[in-house]
Amino acid sequence: MKVTAQAIRLTSQGDPDVLKMTELDLAAPGAGEVLMRQTAIGLNFMDVYFRNGSYPLTLPSGVGAEAVGVVEAVGEGVTEFSLGDRVAYGGSAPGSYATHRLMPAARLVKVSDGISDEDAAAVLMKGMTVEYLLNRCVPLQPGQDVLFYAASGGIGLLAGQWGKHLGARMIGVTSGADKVELALAAGYDVIVDRKRESIPERVKALTNGKGVAVAYDSIGKSTFSDTMASLAPRGFFVSFGTTTGAPPPVEAADLQKGGSLYFTRPTLVTYTASREELVASANAVFDLVLKGVLKPAIHQRYPLSEVTRAHRDLESGRTKGSSILFP
């Protein structure tokens, strides 16, 4: 079975104009592979890192790490999936911006009945990120004070809902009245408007001068000092993104002076490295969606042909919640 896919490819890294639509001839799936016809593609800030050169790539390369689709063919040795199954992946090697894709069966999960393709593409990778951050990287406890940046983004909105479900006191950071309102509706107890307020001062006021037990910082360079100053003694600094560039090197003495602080830089790849971890994380996300705890918030939809506009919107901060690309 031979398929010609429409796919976005990179021959160089740079601004959004380097994203180009091309045709790719896909062979029949090999051993352990599945051919997917993709129906919805998740847009993630990781895609920007690969496109602009923040993350290394062997060129030419595909772009995108998340999609949902239907199994159209299976290779030798594939027993977990059958023709017509709805499947999804998140956190894969770049290449999801396409109409069809060959994928290792070991990196696919089945989409639960009752969850639409759109919602699955909006929630899987972001939801698994929230799952490992809140459940396994630093397991949240009821009553803990937690600081979470980009509270009105795709990951941030899910984190507000999940953190509330766990009983933590969620303090979000975003900017602008509409984004503040959106984050509060997602379960955050308090929102700090970073353009109008000092983050450390507001956090200390909210916590009677103590600071938060955990801070999840996806911003990086521009918020590093604020995050350090917002932590309680023995607090955890979880740096899981760098939208403004890499944070400065962490000095051991600064962790000591801050009150025996902890610093970690986790990734989804590490926390879903095994098949068992991947499936368990995805199932945890889908289960909370089906229970109504997590409500995917899709605020932007783009045809794949408008991927350049989608990247410009995402990179400039014009987006809210999750964004979806349609093949």
ChimeraX attribute file (.defattr): number of C-alpha atoms within 10 A of each C-alpha:
attribute: neighborCount
match mode: 1-to-1
recipient: residues
	/A:1	9
	/A:2	9
	/A:3	15
	/A:4	13
	/A:5	17
	/A:6	19
	/A:7	23
	/A:8	24
	/A:9	24
	/A:10	21
	/A:11	14
	/A:12	16
	/A:13	22
	/A:14	16
	/A:15	14
	/A:16	17
	/A:17	14
	/A:18	16
	/A:19	23
	/A:20	15
	/A:21	17
	/A:22	12
	/A:23	13
	/A:24	17
	/A:25	11
	/A:26	15
	/A:27	12
	/A:28	16
	/A:29	21
	/A:30	17
	/A:31	13
	/A:32	15
	/A:33	21
	/A:34	28
	/A:35	26
	/A:36	26
	/A:37	24
	/A:38	24
	/A:39	20
	/A:40	29
	/A:41	33
	/A:42	29
	/A:43	30
	/A:44	23
	/A:45	16
	/A:46	18
	/A:47	20
	/A:48	23
	/A:49	19
	/A:50	20
	/A:51	28
	/A:52	15
	/A:53	13
	/A:54	16
	/A:55	12
	/A:56	11
	/A:57	17
	/A:58	9
	/A:59	11
	/A:60	10
	/A:61	17
	/A:62	23
	/A:63	22
	/A:64	26
	/A:65	21
	/A:66	28
	/A:67	35
	/A:68	30
	/A:69	26
	/A:70	22
	/A:71	22
	/A:72	18
	/A:73	19
	/A:74	25
	/A:75	17
	/A:76	11
	/A:77	11
	/A:78	16
	/A:79	10
	/A:80	12
	/A:81	17
	/A:82	14
	/A:83	13
	/A:84	13
	/A:85	15
	/A:86	24
	/A:87	23
	/A:88	27
	/A:89	28
	/A:90	30
	/A:91	23
	/A:92	17
	/A:93	13
	/A:94	18
	/A:95	21
	/A:96	30
	/A:97	30
	/A:98	28
	/A:99	23
	/A:100	26
	/A:101	25
	/A:102	21
	/A:103	21
	/A:104	19
	/A:105	21
	/A:106	17
	/A:107	18
	/A:108	24
	/A:109	22
	/A:110	19
	/A:111	23
	/A:112	17
	/A:113	9
	/A:114	9
	/A:115	14
	/A:116	14
	/A:117	21
	/A:118	21
	/A:119	20
	/A:120	27
	/A:121	30
	/A:122	31
	/A:123	28
	/A:124	28
	/A:125	28
	/A:126	27
	/A:127	29
	/A:128	27
	/A:129	27
	/A:130	26
	/A:131	24
	/A:132	20
	/A:133	21
	/A:134	19
	/A:135	16
	/A:136	11
	/A:137	17
	/A:138	17
	/A:139	12
	/A:140	20
	/A:141	16
	/A:142	12
	/A:143	12
	/A:144	16
	/A:145	24
	/A:146	25
	/A:147	28
	/A:148	26
	/A:149	23
	/A:150	24
	/A:151	30
	/A:152	31
	/A:153	24
	/A:154	26
	/A:155	25
	/A:156	28
	/A:157	32
	/A:158	31
	/A:159	32
	/A:160	28
	/A:161	23
	/A:162	25
	/A:163	26
	/A:164	19
	/A:165	14
	/A:166	16
	/A:167	14
	/A:168	19
	/A:169	22
	/A:170	26
	/A:171	26
	/A:172	30
	/A:173	25
	/A:174	22
	/A:175	17
	/A:176	12
	/A:177	9
	/A:178	11
	/A:179	21
	/A:180	20
	/A:181	13
	/A:182	19
	/A:183	29
	/A:184	20
	/A:185	14
	/A:186	22
	/A:187	21
	/A:188	29
	/A:189	16
	/A:190	17
	/A:191	25
	/A:192	22
	/A:193	18
	/A:194	17
	/A:195	11
	/A:196	9
	/A:197	12
	/A:198	12
	/A:199	22
	/A:200	20
	/A:201	14
	/A:202	18
	/A:203	26
	/A:204	17
	/A:205	12
	/A:206	15
	/A:207	13
	/A:208	8
	/A:209	14
	/A:210	15
	/A:211	26
	/A:212	28
	/A:213	21
	/A:214	25
	/A:215	26
	/A:216	24
	/A:217	23
	/A:218	20
	/A:219	19
	/A:220	19
	/A:221	16
	/A:222	15
	/A:223	17
	/A:224	18
	/A:225	13
	/A:226	14
	/A:227	26
	/A:228	20
	/A:229	16
	/A:230	26
	/A:231	27
	/A:232	22
	/A:233	18
	/A:234	16
	/A:235	22
	/A:236	23
	/A:237	25
	/A:238	21
	/A:239	21
	/A:240	18
	/A:241	21
	/A:242	19
	/A:243	18
	/A:244	12
	/A:245	13
	/A:246	15
	/A:247	16
	/A:248	11
	/A:249	6
	/A:250	10
	/A:251	8
	/A:252	12
	/A:253	10
	/A:254	12
	/A:255	18
	/A:256	13
	/A:257	10
	/A:258	17
	/A:259	13
	/A:260	15
	/A:261	20
	/A:262	17
	/A:263	15
	/A:264	13
	/A:265	11
	/A:266	16
	/A:267	16
	/A:268	19
	/A:269	13
	/A:270	10
	/A:271	18
	/A:272	21
	/A:273	11
	/A:274	13
	/A:275	13
	/A:276	10
	/A:277	14
	/A:278	23
	/A:279	18
	/A:280	16
	/A:281	23
	/A:282	26
	/A:283	18
	/A:284	15
	/A:285	25
	/A:286	25
	/A:287	15
	/A:288	16
	/A:289	20
	/A:290	14
	/A:291	9
	/A:292	11
	/A:293	16
	/A:294	22
	/A:295	17
	/A:296	23
	/A:297	20
	/A:298	18
	/A:299	14
	/A:300	17
	/A:301	18
	/A:302	17
	/A:303	14
	/A:304	22
	/A:305	18
	/A:306	14
	/A:307	21
	/A:308	16
	/A:309	15
	/A:310	22
	/A:311	21
	/A:312	16
	/A:313	15
	/A:314	19
	/A:315	15
	/A:316	8
	/A:317	10
	/A:318	10
	/A:319	20
	/A:320	23
	/A:321	22
	/A:322	27
	/A:323	24
	/A:324	23
	/A:325	25
	/A:326	20
	/A:327	19
